[in-house]
């Protein structure tokens, strides 16, 4: 019935971990979605990606970088233009 301070702290830590896990999962899902959209856009535009480039896109977890590549892919003439830094 009565929880010790230790038990309360453990419960709070577990709750924070679950919330942190959900936030990380949500961010990862958003990055995966952007990566899929970028690959689809490039395919639709006839910009042929190498296996390395497809892997680079799929493994990228940086939403801002994926968005930058997507924005470039909208008007790029070559794949190199999309990835140039």
Order of alpha helices (4+ residues) and beta strands (2+ residues): alpha-alpha-alpha-alpha
